[in-house]
Each structure stands twice: as C-alpha cells, then as structure tokens.
Amino acid sequence: MEPDELAALGVYDPNDQHAEARLELLQYLVGLGASTEDLVAFQDALPALAGVLTIRGGPALTLEEAAAEAGVGVEEMRALARAAGLPDPGPGVPVFAPPFVAFAAGMAEVTAVFGEEGRNQLVRVLGSAMARVADAVVSSFLVNVEPQARRQDEIGLAVARANVEATALLPLVAPALDALFRQHLLAAQRTSNTDEDLVGFETRRLVVGFVDLVGSTQLGEELTMSDLGSVLTEFEHIAVDAVTAGGGRVVKLIGDEIMYTASDAASASAIALDLAETFRRHPVVPPVRAGLATGRVMLRDGDVFGSVVNLAARVVKVAHPGEVMAAFGGEADAGLRFEPAGTHHLDGIPGEVELHQVTRG
C-alpha cells in the first residue's frame, strides 16, 4: 500500500515528525495481512494489530458470515458466542476469527452426545477458563515483554514485532492445552452417586476450605500496584501448590482468597495448617486465616455450590490471623486437634454454629 493511500485513510501523516517510522510500521502491518478496515480500526493502537492479525488467522467475519461458514443458524452462533462469554458484536461487525468458526461447526458432535444444554454448560466452562488463560497471557506480555520493546522505538515497530514473536508460540499452546485437559480429566475421574443420580446434577460429600490473606485491604493502600501484584502472585503460587500437594482441589482464586475442596477433614485441615504456618513465616506475604465446613455440595461447571460453601466462607471471617477454624469437630487423630471455640452467630447462617479451632497435636 502506497503512502498516499495510507494518508487518504487518515492513518498516516507525511508531515509528522515520526512519519518515516510510522510508515515503516504501517507497511509491516500490511505485510502481515492488515486490511484498510484493520488499519483504520487500530490507528491509535497499531502495534497491537500485529498480534491481532497473527492470532486471528485470517479476515474477521461478521456473525452472519461466521454462521454461514460454520453451517449453523445465526441464533445458534450467537448462543454459542454468548455461552463462551463473548459479547454480542451486533449485526455487520466483523469480530469472529476463522478458528472460532471451526469450533462452532464442531459443536454439532458435542450436542449429539451431551445435548444442547449440556453443550452450553461445557462451552461456558471452556469460555471462562480460556478467558482467564488469555488474560494471564496478555498480562504477562504487558509486564514482561512490552516495556523492553517500547524502549527500542517511540512509534511501536518493536512492540509490533514482539507481538508477532509472542503469538508465534500459539501452535505450541494447543498441544499443551490438550495434554493438560486430558491429565485433568484423568485426575477428575470419579464414580457416580448412588442416591442423587436422578436430580440432574452431581452431588458429593466434601470438605470445603477458604483461606484468605489478613489485612489485604490495608496492604493495597500501602503498596504500589506492582508490589501488590507480586504479593498476590506469591500467595497464589504457594496456596495452589499446597492444596495440590495435600490431595485437595483448587476450586477458584478470588483475589486475596483461595477456595478448595478435599475428600476428608484430615486432608483439608492439614492443607489449611500448612498454609497458615508457611505464611506465618513468610517475609513478604501477610498471615492467612482459614475456615472449613463439611457436608454435601453440588458440583457444576467446575464450581462447587451449596450451604456448606456459604458456611465455610463465613467461618473464615471468624478466624484470627494464623488460625484454622472448622464448623465440625473430630477425634485427635492424624496429628490434629479440634479444640472447642464456642458457638458463633455467622452472617447469613441461621442459628448458632459451634466452631472448633484446628491445631496440630
């Protein structure tokens, strides 16, 4: 594309002091396959367009075009996109990448096995998980790659090239996701319930644990955003490792809090005590507190629901820094002690709840 054509689009000013560098960037993007529509849409963020072009894998399609290529109805394509957590682009707006079209086409086989509602549940979980992965990747690029690239030039050609280099790793990601997915499927294998099979969802008896950082609000006021991010990252790494090593399962990370499950009280308690001890001695991360509750929960879309979850979430708020509180007692086995901690009124929980402080015997 010639300079006068770019100028006519309004994306290039030959009289600008950085005209030569911007022209080089624009021509680099055109070489990657940028259309005139792309250049106009990204004229204020041209370096990022390089990554978009590589990730997209072809021209963006409108909802109607994507549905036609996938061989599905427009409303079905819209429903799939919504289930995946993607915003409705509106009519005539090209946002869908060719790989998403292939994904939509393949969903017919999934529907045949799981049914439409089962398919939508799976797509919702996949969409949520992929959104988290994508956000983590973008954040890592912005923190670890882009600052160094920006120091190389003012206009952004180095950032554009860094985007291309980073997105060139995508072919490695698909096999990695497949391998991790298969391994997690093996780890998640379990037998069906005997008495709850007919209710339409899975229920199990589990111990639910919440572990949260004490004083995280004050920490956010005292630390820079960078330092706060480092503290939360360290908390997440240690917490996830401890839960996994203790035989539990991480349900989700909620900012300064981790929610996990374990099959028995001893395992759940040991995980919480390990974390309390680790962070009691940690030089940077503040102490934590933990709350545990046990009972039957509902497992759905990779999450855990029920009154037991609500109870554990309230119990943790009663614990002091370094303490592990449980809404159940137990024998002094497995090196654990359950000391009566009185009855408590917990927000949102009817009646008084008898709590025990868990320690190592």
N, C-alpha and C positions, 0 to 999 in steps of 0.2 A: 504494500500500500504506500503510495507516494505521500510526501509531506503535505502537499496542497490538499489531498483528500482527507488527511488527518486533521488539518486545520479547518476544513469545511465541516467536519464532525463536531468541532469545538473542543477537541481533546488535546490539541497541540497549538502552541503559540510560537511562531518562529522568532518573535522579538523578545521572548522571555530570556532571562539571563542563564537559565538552565536548559535552554531549548535543545541543545545538542544531546545532552544526557537523556532528556525525556524522549526525544525522537528514537534514540537507541533502545530505550525501554519499550516504547510502543512497537517498534519493529520486531523486537524479541517476542513480544506477546502475539503479534500477528503470525510470526513463525510457528508459534505453538498452536495456532488454530483459532485465535480470537476473532470473533465476528465484529462487525461495526456496532451491533447491539451490545455486545460484551464491553467494548471499549467505552461506549457512552455510559453504560450502567456502572462501570467500575472506574470512571475517570478520576474520582477522588481517592481511589484505593487500588491503583494499578498493580503494585507488587503482589497483592493478594490474588489478583486474577490469574496469575501464573499457576498457583496451586489449584484454583477452581478448575481451570482448563484440564489439568492433569487428572484430577480426581473425577471429574465428570465423565471423561472417556468418550466424548462426542458432543454434538449440539444438544442444548437443553430442549426439552419437549414440554408442550402445554399439557394440561390434564387430559384434554380431549385427544391429543396426539398420542400420549402415553397409553391411554386406554385402548385406542385403536391398535397400536403396535402389540400390546400385550394380549389382545383378543378378549378383553373383558369390557363390561359396560362402564360408562363414566362414573356412575354412582358407586359401583363396586370398587373402582380405582380410588375414588375419593374416600370410601370407607377404609380401605387398606392403608391409605396415607394417614388418615386420622388415627387409626389404631396404632400405627408406627410412631405416632407423636409428631407428625409433620403438619405444619399449618396449611390450611386450605389456601392455595395460591390465587383462587379466583379464576374466572374464565379468561383464556387467552394469554396467561402469563407463563412463559417457559421456565420451569424450575426443575423438572424431573430429568435425572440422568439416565442414560440407556441401561446401566446395570439395575436400576430400580424397576424398569420395565420388565426385564428378565425375571426379577424377583416376583413381581406381580403375576406374571404368566405362570410361574412355577407353583403359585399358591393353590392352583386348582387341585393338584395332587394332595396337598396338605388338607384341603377342605374335604376331599373324598375320604380321608382317614379319620380326621378329628371333628368334622362338621364345621359349619360356618362360625358358630360361637366359639368352639374350641380353637379354630384357626385365629380368630380375632384376639383371643386371650394370648396365644403364643406370639402373635405379632406385637401386641402391646408390651410383653416382656422383652422381646428382642429389641424393639424400638427404644425402650427405656435403657436397656443395657448398652446398646450401641451409642445412644446419646451421651451416656456417661463416658464411654471409651473415647468418643470423638472430642468431648470437652477436655478430657485429660490430655489427649494428643495435642490439641490446639494450645492449651495452656503451657505444655512443655515446650512447644515451639516458640511461643512468645517469650518465655522466660530464658530458655537455654540457647536458642539459635538466632532469633531475630535481632536482639541487641548487638551482637557481634557483626551481623551483616549490615546493619544500619550505619555502623561506624565506617564502613568502607565507601559509601557514597551517600549523597543527600537525596537523590531522586528515588532510589529504590531498586535499581537493577540487581544489586547484590542480594537484596531481600527476595526479589522475584526468583532468582536462580536458586536461592536457599529453599524456597517453597517447592520448586521443581525437584531438587535433590531429596527433600523430605518425602514428598508424595511418591517419588520413585520407589520408596520402600513398601508401597501398598501391596505389590504382589507377594511380599513376604508375610503380610498380615493375615490374608485369607487362610493359608495353611495353619498359621498359628492359632487363629480363632477356631478352626475346625478341630485341631488337636486338643485345645483347652476345653472345648464344648464336649467332645467325646469323653475326656477324662472326668469332667464334672458329671456327665451322665452316669458313668460307672460309679462315681462316689455317691450319687443321689439315689441309686437303686435301693428300693425298699419294697416290702410286701404290702398288699392292700390291707385295709382294716377289715375286721370281720363284722362289726356291728354298725358301722357308719357308711358302708359301701353305697347305699341306695339314696343318700342325701344329695348327691350331685357334686360333692367336693370331698377332699381328703382331710381327715382329722387325725391327730396323733397326740399322745401324751408326751409332753416335753417340759424341760425347764427353760424358762426364758430369762435372759440376763441383760441388764443395761449397765454400762459403765460410762461415766461421764467425767470430764475434767472439772475440777473445782476452781471457781474464780475465773472462768474463761472470759466473762464479760469485762472484768477489770483488766484482764490480760490484753483484750482487744483495744482498750483505751491507752495502755502503756506502751505497747509495741508498735513498730512500723508494720505496714501490711506485709512486707517481705518477711520480717521476723515472725509474725503471727502465722503466716503460711508455713514456715519451716517448722514451727512448733506443732501445728496440726498435722503436718505430714509425718513427723516423727511419732506422734501419738497414733496415727492410723497404722503405720508400719508395725509398730510394736504390738498394738492391740490385735491386728489381724493375725500376726504370727502366733501370738499366744493362744488365741481362740482355736486356730487350726491345729497347733501342736497339742492342745489339750483335748482334741477329739470333738470340738464343737463346730458349729457352722455360723459364719457371719451372715446375718440377715441383711443388715444395712448399716452404713455410716451416716450419721446425721450431724454434720458439723463437728461439734466437740463431744459427740457421744457415739458409742457403738452398741448395736443390739445384736445379740447372738442367741443361739439355742444349743442345748446339749441333751443327750438322752437320759441322763440321770443327775441327781443332786450333787453327787460327789464330784463329777467332772465339771459341772457348771460352777460349783463353789471353788474348786481348785483353780480354774481359769481366772475367776474374779480375784482370788487371793494373790495369784501370781502377778496380775496386773497392778494390784494395789501395792505390792511390795516393790515391783520394778519402778513404778513412778514415784514412790516414796523416796527412792534413792537417786532418781534421775536429776542430772544437773540443770536441765532446761525446762522440761515439761512439768507442769504443776501436778500435785497429787490427784488421784481419782477416787471416786466412791462407786459402789456397785449395789444394785438391787436385784433380787432373784424372786421368782414365783414359779410354781409348777401346776400343771393341770392339762386339760385337753385344749388344743388350739386348732385352728383351721389353717391349712397350708394352701395358698392360692397365688398363682402368678409369681412364684419365687419369694413371696412375702408370708408373714405369719400374723394371724388376727385372733381376736378373742379377748375375753375378760382377763385371762392370765397375762396377756401382753399389757393391758391397761394397768393391772396391779403391779407388775414389775416396774413399769415406768414411774409409778407413784412411790414405790418403796425406795428407789434410788435417791429420791429427793429428801428422804428422812436420814439417810446415812451421812455421817461426818466424813471429812477427808481421811482417806486411808481405810475406811470401814467397808465391810461387806454385810449387808442386811438381807435377810430372807424371810419371805412370808410363809415359811414352813420350818419345822424342827427336824431333828434327826438324831440317830444314835452317834455316839462318838467313835465312828469308825473311819477308815481311810485317812487317819491322821487329822480329822476335822472335829471341831467342837461347835455346838449350836447353843449359845448362851441366850436365855430369855431376855428380851429387850423391851418387854411391856406391850401394851396394846396402844394402837395409834389410830387416830381418825385421818384418813387419807382422802384428799380431794377427789371427788368423783367415784369413790368406792363406798358402798353402803355399809353402815355399821362400823364396829371397831375391828381392827386387824391385829392379830398377835404376831409380833415380829421376833426374830432371833438374829443375834449377831454371830456371824460365822468367823471362826478363827482356826488356826492350826493347833492341834493338841500337843 
